[in-house]
Structures are given as C-alpha cells and as structure tokens.
C-alpha cells in the first residue's frame, strides 16, 4: 500500500511536469520515450553523462574523417566526445537521455561586464575555448578574444513570458562536456535547451538518434533541421569556412507570397470597398479610446469621449485592429487611427523591402543598406565578405523586426556573431553609420543624435501626408568613435528607458540655431526639406501597390507614425559633402508622453488635422 502511495505521488509529479513542460518538450522535439526519465533526472539533479561518455583529445584529424567535421577553432589539439560505457548505448532505452549543465548564461549587453567581474568566469571560458590565458587578473585582450570566439560555442533560448526586457533572448555556453560535442551532417545525437520551471534553470538535453557502441563518437548537427543547402552552408560558416563566391549580394523585393504570408500570420482581414463619408460641419465626434494620453490631453470642443464603443464616430485604439472586414461591412462610417497592412512600414523587414521600390526600383539613399537575416542571409554574407576584401568599414547593427526601445539590438563586425543572431528572434541587419553627423555637447563633446518626427497619414488615395512641425531629439552621452561598440551611452541615443543614465533634453526650437551655428553651410530648412523628401518617397513606395503588398487605401483610416532618423555625411560625385537623412524605423502608435508634456495641444492638433482637415489651424507641414 505504501509503495502504491509512492507510485501515485510520482505519477502525480510527472503529470504536473507534463502540464508545465509538454509544449517545450514538443518544440524541442524530444521523443516522448525519454520524458519520464528526463523528469526524474531533472527533479533529482542527476548528471550521469560521465558514466556513459568521455572527452578524448585528438592530435590530428584523419584525412578520411567524415566530411563536415569540426575542430575547435584555433586549437592544435581537438577534442571529441565518445561513448565509454562498455555496453554502449541503446536509443530505445528510456534512460538514454542526459542533462548537460550550462557554464555561462547571459544577455549580450552584459557579457563583457560579467567576464570582467565574475570570479573565475574568464579563465573558465578561455580554457573551454582553447584560448591562451596567463595570470589571474582579467585581461581586456583575453576578454575581447572570448567575446570574438564565443559565437562558435553559443546557444540561445527565449522566455515566452514576462516583460519585453525579460523576453530578450538569452545566450548560454554549455559546460566543458557539452561544448566538446562536435558537428556532423550525419549526427548521432540531438541536443536542445529546456527551461525547467521548478528550479527556474535551463539545461541542455542530449538524446541519441541511433544505437552506439563503446568508442563511437557523440556528434550533433549544428544546423539541425535546415533543409536549404545554401542556408545550411551559411549557418555553418563559423565552423566550416566558405567564400560563397557562387552567391550574388544583389537583393530584390520579396515575392508577393512574402506579404501574403504576413497578412495571414497577422490574422488581418482586409476591408471591403466603401465610400468616403464626410464629417458634417460642426458635428461633435464621439471618440472611444483606452489611451490615457488621449483621454488626458484631447480638449478640442469638436471631440467628445464615450465609453460605449458602439456609438463612437472615432476609434483610437492602442492595439492592432485585425478585422477590418467586419468594421467595413457593419460600421463603414467609423473613423480609425490605423491602416490595414501598415506593417509594410512599421516592421523593419518590410520597411527595408518596400524601400527598394523607391526611385523606380533603384532603391533608397535614405535607408541604410539592410538585409533580412531570415530570407537574405547568403546575400548578406557575400556582401560582408566583399566589403572585407576591399578593406571597407564593416560594422553592422542587428535589430529585431518588432521590438522597440533598442532592445536586443547589437552593433558588431564579427560575421559569426551576426549569423548566429538569426537563431534567436527574427532580425534585420543594417550597415552601421560610420560617418554620422554629430552634435557638439559642451559638457561631453561630439555625440551621435537622432531625430523623431510625427507624421500624419490622412489618406492613401489620394496620398495626403503631413509632418508635425515640432520634432524631438535624443543624444548619446559619450563622444562618438568607431570602437567599444558595447558601450551603450556612446553608440545609442535612446536614454528614456535606460536606468541610471542622463537624458539630455534640447527642444527643437533651441536645437535649430545650435545646429546651424555648428554647421553654418547647412541651413536647417534645407536639411528638413531633404528629410521630408525621404518621407515622401517612403510613403509613395509603401502605397504604390494594393494591400497586402502596400498600405490599404481604406477611406475611414487615419494614422500618426513616429519616424526615427539620423543624418550622415555623403559625398556627391563632384566631391561635395552633403547631409543625407537615414530613416531608422517607423513606429506604430508611438509613445507621445514628451509631446503632451511640452505641447499640451498635441492631440488637439493630431485630431484636427486627421479628422477635421483643419490644417491651417495646426503646426503641420504638408508633405504630400
């Protein structure tokens, strides 16, 4: 009876384990055969791989060694993991599943600091990677070596819950055992990370794909699941060098299927054709919104708030509207604060794609050279290698498609680093501006800055676009130079959300004379005219095709977008130095806290322009 109770408790614990971890186990493709043993080993912290496997040093690879073998980078002595148990190992044995510990777990932005501050970490990482290390004190040169080489050892996972900051991908390096499991295109094992909820710790799970005998090697496929042969070559570049000479770096706009797939993934339903309904003169429009900034600051007498969405004339939503079809069928007269398929502007991959339509397909000088790492990895690598061969500056900034505030954004010139970013969240990689226009801060020196404009899209057919005359500025806190790329305050300007850093505030009307005194040959009116020209070309490119390949011309839609940009120096053919705007991103439903704080009539102006066509009463400039 007692034994029955024990078994019942174990079964109950196992069911709880399954309820918490089944989706993760399935996503990792760990066979159900091993789940019960895995649960027991996790619960009891059983690390029994040492009873079955051993690490063997290999002085030299045999010439007839299996193709696609990896040796540890830069090592004269390579290591591999072999089965050491005399009876070997059977794939059908439910206990043939093993836990691998993680030696170092971190987020990229804290890697350097941890190597310098955590006792023993730098020595352990240098040793694990086969790098030279002498002495006990943290050596900045060895830190740089580890940071360069770690992309041959890194693995990643992402938490599915928590704040935006908590969802930033986590990188980890397995312990000395896991890190010595070598690559093979015909692997004998699989490995996958698993986050164990009761301990709030991630482990790697190792399980066999076939029976192995004593002395057989443990290998895994570093590009497991990749079926495209070219992408596979690219993903394995860190371990198997390849010049990709057979690949062109030319990038075209994606096929129509790309945009159609996005429409399906977003579950967006396009509206039916409707007639534009005019707002009668003097009518007070009822506004439904849950946005506190709007509720607190929209004071214009022609707008009245309602808590009943059904009676609203205007819906000003914070979240994306998905079912435009239903709205167009049932309430075509209701005005909205967003456009169907505006993701062609507000996600970084689509922004880069539609920009290629500009200037008759010649591309946009106002967007940094950008590649989609999911779909254009081979072209990017070829372009990177060509720049390297020509001795050109080769730093790139890697950004997630959909995260804001600079989260999970990295600057690097390490090709392996960039390639491996593809394994975390979907990202684009853009050429880092090596020659930005700088601003002199008296207390700091010459720093980077960016500019945010609010643009108002009144309609798509015809295309009516306005810019708010007030713009916002953000400044780096340290002098700019092409080094120390993990120094946030040198290379980034978004200080609103960073803890314990100074936020430099200069208003637009103070900035303009300061800028013109620093660059007297470049009057702001001309710089702004070039900025507005870039905006014009962008929105023309984004609306020149029907939805879902462009912004949908839904007559009841209006929108404001925040466009972030920088300025860079460019050279005309005659040698003249000119300022070229560089659009960084277009933001959906932007945070307007600063706008409201310093310009209390901001939302009055937005609503008057978008819904009442009272342009002449508002500080806006018509672009189109």
C-alpha positions, 0 to 999 in steps of 0.5 A, spaced: 500 500 500 505 504 501 509 503 495 502 504 491 502 511 495 509 512 492 507 510 485 501 515 485 505 521 488 510 520 482 505 519 477 502 525 480 509 529 479 510 527 472 503 529 470 504 536 473 511 536 469 507 534 463 502 540 464 508 545 465 513 542 460 509 538 454 509 544 449 517 545 450 518 538 450 514 538 443 518 544 440 524 541 442 522 535 439 524 530 444 521 523 443 516 522 448 520 515 450 525 519 454 520 524 458 519 520 464 526 519 465 528 526 463 523 528 469 526 524 474 533 526 472 531 533 472 527 533 479 533 529 482 539 533 479 542 527 476 548 528 471 550 521 469 553 523 462 560 521 465 558 514 466 556 513 459 561 518 455 568 521 455 572 527 452 578 524 448 583 529 445 585 528 438 592 530 435 590 530 428 584 529 424 584 523 419 584 525 412 578 520 411 574 523 417 567 524 415 566 530 411 563 536 415 567 535 421 569 540 426 575 542 430 575 547 435 577 553 432 584 555 433 586 549 437 592 544 435 589 539 439 581 537 438 577 534 442 571 529 441 566 526 445 565 518 445 561 513 448 565 509 454 560 505 457 562 498 455 555 496 453 554 502 449 548 505 448 541 503 446 536 509 443 530 505 445 532 505 452 528 510 456 534 512 460 538 514 454 537 521 455 542 526 459 542 533 462 548 537 460 549 543 465 550 550 462 557 554 464 555 561 462 548 564 461 547 571 459 544 577 455 549 580 450 549 587 453 552 584 459 557 579 457 563 583 457 561 586 464 560 579 467 567 576 464 570 582 467 567 581 474 565 574 475 570 570 479 573 565 475 568 566 469 574 568 464 579 563 465 573 558 465 571 560 458 578 561 455 580 554 457 573 551 454 575 555 448 582 553 447 584 560 448 591 562 451 590 565 458 596 567 463 595 570 470 589 571 474 587 578 473 582 579 467 585 581 461 581 586 456 585 582 450 583 575 453 576 578 454 575 581 447 578 574 444 572 570 448 567 575 446 570 574 438 570 566 439 564 565 443 559 565 437 562 558 435 560 555 442 553 559 443 546 557 444 540 561 445 533 560 448 527 565 449 522 566 455 515 566 452 513 570 458 514 576 462 516 583 460 519 585 453 526 586 457 525 579 460 523 576 453 530 578 450 533 572 448 538 569 452 545 566 450 548 560 454 555 556 453 554 549 455 559 546 460 566 543 458 562 536 456 557 539 452 561 544 448 566 538 446 560 535 442 562 536 435 558 537 428 556 532 423 551 532 417 550 525 419 549 526 427 548 521 432 545 525 437 540 531 438 541 536 443 536 542 445 535 547 451 529 546 456 527 551 461 525 547 467 520 551 471 521 548 478 528 550 479 527 556 474 534 553 470 535 551 463 539 545 461 541 542 455 538 535 453 542 530 449 538 524 446 541 519 441 538 518 434 541 511 433 544 505 437 552 506 439 557 502 441 563 503 446 568 508 442 563 511 437 563 518 437 557 523 440 556 528 434 550 533 433 548 537 427 549 544 428 544 546 423 539 541 425 533 541 421 535 546 415 533 543 409 536 549 404 543 547 402 545 554 401 542 556 408 545 550 411 552 552 408 551 559 411 549 557 418 555 553 418 560 558 416 563 559 423 565 552 423 566 550 416 569 556 412 566 558 405 567 564 400 560 563 397 563 566 391 557 562 387 552 567 391 550 574 388 549 580 394 544 583 389 537 583 393 530 584 390 523 585 393 520 579 396 515 575 392 508 577 393 507 570 397 512 574 402 506 579 404 501 574 403 504 570 408 504 576 413 497 578 412 495 571 414 500 570 420 497 577 422 490 574 422 488 581 418 482 581 414 482 586 409 476 591 408 471 591 403 470 597 398 466 603 401 465 610 400 468 616 403 463 619 408 464 626 410 464 629 417 458 634 417 460 641 419 460 642 426 458 635 428 461 633 435 465 626 434 464 621 439 471 618 440 472 611 444 479 610 446 483 606 452 489 611 451 490 615 457 494 620 453 488 621 449 483 621 454 488 626 458 490 631 453 484 631 447 480 638 449 478 640 442 470 642 443 469 638 436 471 631 440 467 628 445 469 621 449 464 615 450 465 609 453 460 605 449 464 603 443 458 602 439 456 609 438 463 612 437 464 616 430 472 615 432 476 609 434 483 610 437 485 604 439 492 602 442 492 595 439 492 592 432 485 592 429 485 585 425 478 585 422 477 590 418 472 586 414 467 586 419 468 594 421 467 595 413 461 591 412 457 593 419 460 600 421 463 603 414 462 610 417 467 609 423 473 613 423 480 609 425 487 611 427 490 605 423 491 602 416 490 595 414 497 592 412 501 598 415 506 593 417 509 594 410 512 600 414 512 599 421 516 592 421 523 593 419 523 587 414 518 590 410 520 597 411 527 595 408 523 591 402 518 596 400 524 601 400 527 598 394 521 600 390 523 607 391 526 611 385 523 606 380 526 600 383 533 603 384 532 603 391 533 608 397 539 613 399 535 614 405 535 607 408 541 604 410 543 598 406 539 592 410 538 585 409 533 580 412 537 575 416 531 570 415 530 570 407 537 574 405 542 571 409 547 568 403 546 575 400 548 578 406 554 574 407 557 575 400 556 582 401 560 582 408 565 578 405 566 583 399 566 589 403 572 585 407 576 584 401 576 591 399 578 593 406 571 597 407 568 599 414 564 593 416 560 594 422 553 592 422 547 593 427 542 587 428 535 589 430 529 585 431 523 586 426 518 588 432 521 590 438 522 597 440 526 601 445 533 598 442 532 592 445 536 586 443 539 590 438 547 589 437 552 593 433 558 588 431 563 586 425 564 579 427 560 575 421 559 569 426 556 573 431 551 576 426 549 569 423 548 566 429 543 572 431 538 569 426 537 563 431 534 567 436 528 572 434 527 574 427 532 580 425 534 585 420 541 587 419 543 594 417 550 597 415 552 601 421 553 609 420 560 610 420 560 617 418 554 620 422 553 627 423 554 629 430 552 634 435 557 638 439 555 637 447 559 642 451 559 638 457 561 631 453 563 633 446 561 630 439 555 625 440 551 621 435 543 624 435 537 622 432 531 625 430 523 623 431 518 626 427 510 625 427 507 624 421 500 624 419 497 619 414 490 622 412 489 618 406 492 613 401 488 615 395 489 620 394 496 620 398 495 626 403 501 626 408 503 631 413 509 632 418 508 635 425 512 641 425 515 640 432 520 634 432 524 631 438 531 629 439 535 624 443 543 624 444 548 619 446 552 621 452 559 619 450 563 622 444 562 618 438 568 613 435 568 607 431 570 602 437 567 599 444 561 598 440 558 595 447 558 601 450 551 603 450 551 611 452 556 612 446 553 608 440 545 609 442 541 615 443 535 612 446 536 614 454 528 614 456 528 607 458 535 606 460 536 606 468 541 610 471 543 614 465 542 622 463 537 624 458 539 630 455 533 634 453 534 640 447 527 642 444 527 643 437 526 650 437 533 651 441 536 645 437 535 649 430 540 655 431 545 650 435 545 646 429 546 651 424 551 655 428 555 648 428 554 647 421 553 654 418 553 651 410 547 647 412 541 651 413 536 647 417 530 648 412 534 645 407 536 639 411 528 638 413 526 639 406 531 633 404 528 629 410 521 630 408 523 628 401 525 621 404 518 621 407 515 622 401 518 617 397 517 612 403 510 613 403 509 613 395 513 606 395 509 603 401 502 605 397 504 604 390 501 597 390 494 594 393 494 591 400 497 586 402 503 588 398 502 596 400 498 600 405 490 599 404 487 605 401 481 604 406 477 611 406 475 611 414 483 610 416 487 615 419 494 614 422 500 618 426 507 614 425 513 616 429 519 616 424 526 615 427 532 618 423 539 620 423 543 624 418 550 622 415 555 625 411 555 623 403 559 625 398 556 627 391 560 625 385 563 632 384 566 631 391 561 635 395 559 633 402 552 633 403 547 631 409 543 625 407 537 623 412 537 615 414 530 613 416 531 608 422 524 605 423 517 607 423 513 606 429 506 604 430 502 608 435 508 611 438 509 613 445 507 621 445 508 622 453 514 628 451 509 631 446 503 632 451 508 634 456 511 640 452 505 641 447 499 640 451 495 641 444 498 635 441 492 631 440 488 637 439 492 638 433 493 630 431 485 630 431 484 636 427 488 635 422 486 627 421 479 628 422 477 635 421 482 637 415 483 643 419 490 644 417 491 651 417 489 651 424 495 646 426 503 646 426 503 641 420 507 641 414 504 638 408 508 633 405 504 630 400 
